Structures are given as C-alpha cells and as structure tokens.
Amino acid sequence: MKVKIHRLFQHLLETVDAAPQAIVGFSLSGSPVLGDYLDDLDPNQSLDWNGRDFRGLPELRDHVLRQAGLIGLCDAKDVLITAGAAEANYLAIMQLLQPGDEIVIETPGWPQAEVLAKAIGAKVVKVERQEADAWALPLDDLAKAVGPKTKMIFITNPNNPTGDLLGQSEMAELVRIADGVGAWLLVDEVYAGLEWDGPRGPSVAGMYARGITTGSVSKALGLQGLRTGWLICPDAQMVMDAVILRENASEIMNIMGEVIAEVALRPARYAMAMEKARSEGAANLAQMDAWVKAQEGLSWIAPRAGLIGLGRLPQGIDSDAFAKFLLGDPYRTFLLPGSAYDQPGHIRLGVGGGAGVNLSDGLDRLAQALRDWP
C-alpha cells in the first residue's frame, strides 16, 4: 500500500516557505557546529563507508550501549547504527509487521508507527493517554488492547509529545503485557537523558527478548543533521532482518555521521554535552512554565522529561487555525498545532534550542496572538 502523509509532516511542508521570524516549540537541544569536532577528526578520513562493520563503527556501538545503560545486558552485535531513530523504527516495523497483524500504539504519540502500519495493511489499535491523568500511559487499557493478533506494541519513552516518563515498574509491566501475547515491544527513546522528574527509564532491549530500543543523537545532543541513530535488540535474527532491509534502502551508514557521533558519545564529552543540554533545557522549561501560568485560558502539563509538551488552548480556539494566524503578520511565529498529534485543542510547546533560541521573543509574539485572536 502507498505511504500516506501524516498531518504533522503536512503542516511542516505547508509552512516551510513562510520564513517565520520566531519559533515556539524547538524540539531538540542547541546544535553544535562542525568546528566543535574538527580537533577530533582525521583529515585523511576516507569518505567511503567505515569499511569495518555493516552494523556501524564498533566503538560507536559500544558508546550506544553505554549511554543506554545496557553494558552487560546487551552486546555490540545487538546494535545497528541507522539513519536516525526514524530509520531504526522503519526497519523494525517494516520487517516485523505483516498485513492483518495488529500493532498497539499510544496517542498522543510519535505518528510514524501508525503511518507505516497502515501502509503495510496492519490494524492499528490506539491506547489513549488522557490529559486529566497528566498524560500517563493507561497500562490497564493497554493490557486490554492486546490480543492474539498483536504483533507489536510501539511507544515512546519519554513520551513524544507530552513528556510523560515511564519508570522501572511501568516498563516491567509493559514487558509482562507484551510477553503475555508474544508481541514485540518497540520503545523509541529519542528524548532519553533529558529527565526532569525522576531517573532515566530502563531500556527495553535489556529487559525483554523481543524488546527493541531505538534512539539517536538528534534530540538531547542537538545533532539532528547527522542523521545518526540506532536500533538495539537481543534477537539476532531481528537485527539481521533490519540489516537486510537497510541494504535495500539506505544501504550503509554515512561515514561522517558515524565518525562525528562516535566523538559526541565518548563518555567524558557526552557527560559534558548532556550537562549543558539539561541545564539549558531546565532553564527554558522554567521560563515556559511561568509563561503558561500567566496566560489566561492557556494550560499545560509540564513535561516530566524531554523538550516538548502540549499546551491546551483557550476554549473555542482551533489549533490549525491558530497556527496559521500566528504564522501571519505581525507575529510571523511558527509552532505545531496539536492536530499533528490528534489533539486539535492544543499546541506543541518546546523548550529546546539552548540559550540562543530567544524563547522570550517567541513567547511575546504568541501571547500577543492569543490576545488578538478574533
């Protein structure tokens, strides 16, 4: 079946030429520049593939296991370097789901799994997170949603886009539910490491034989342009199936993405980068939270982790119409409407971008647009 466009990407396409003067909703940490890595790069580095392993540089895969807390639980052979977490999710879903299978997903959540499942011809079963419950994943509802045809459960932890966070006990319950029907459990961890309320959740690849962890350097490290991520799974055949599919798609990883990501994930450098990302993210989050509380009719559940959350608009304001209004003169400000996540009465609020994002300017423009809304 044909892959159909999702509302999130459609909105990005529609607004890419609008040249906004401000953005509210940065979803990744402040991005480094190439010069930050030059001292660690070899000018004689070949621009051919890494020439050492089809699964990615061995030292990079070791770093991936370390940052995920999986040393001793998984091996480097369980790691496949991919073109971002998006490709990792794609490889897993496309190889494991067949027409007629069922996939259980969360909503709101990252829309990729639904788009791909529908293209395959699988049945999508949604479990709804409720704002009244602080966007917590309703595990009882999820347990009821799985059945004999459930081939996969797909969630994000921290949740994208609400920032909810599942801890050890919740992840253990998810594993129990998945194992009860023999389902794969795919957990996208792109925001892991940016926890504001509680420790980082455990990676499912170290908890479950059919557990699949995906992640990338895009969000917490701000290295989205590298297009470098990973898939981790203790099932050798699953990883090989992903290698085979990638060989017939993107084929092999880009060498510059691998090399720079390896530098970025070296333990001492990674620790410094994460300390900076958490410090800047926490400062922007405090500013955003205070701003939301000062706006009449606007509310949100502040994210427990990650860099984005959903703000509830004042009653009667449609998120799509408001996003278009905000993008026009005199505001010239971009944000994503909640309809991109099946939440039309909301807008996505982001606290990424680091110290240089000029969050205050965007919030001033957004506040004025809310006051001027007809």
Secondary structure, 3 states (H helix, E strand, C coil): CCCCCCHHHHHHHHHCCCCCCEECCCCCCCCCCHHHHHHHCCCCCCCCCCCCCCCCCHHHHHHHHHHCCCECCECHHHEEEECHHHHHHHHHHHHHCCCCCEEEEEECCCCHHHHHHHHHCCEEEEEECCHHHCCCCCHHHHHHHCCCCEEEEEEECCCCCCCCCCCHHHHHHHHHHHHHHCCEEEEECCCCCCECCCCCCCCHHHCCCCEEEEEECCCCCCCHHHCCEEEECCCHHHHHHHHHHHHCCCCCCCHHHHHHHHHHCCHHHHHHHHHHHHHHHHHHHHHHHHHHHHCCCCEECCCCECCEEEEECCCCCCHHHHHHHHHCCCCCEECCEHHHHCCCCEEEEECCCCHHHCHHHHHHHHHHHHHHCC
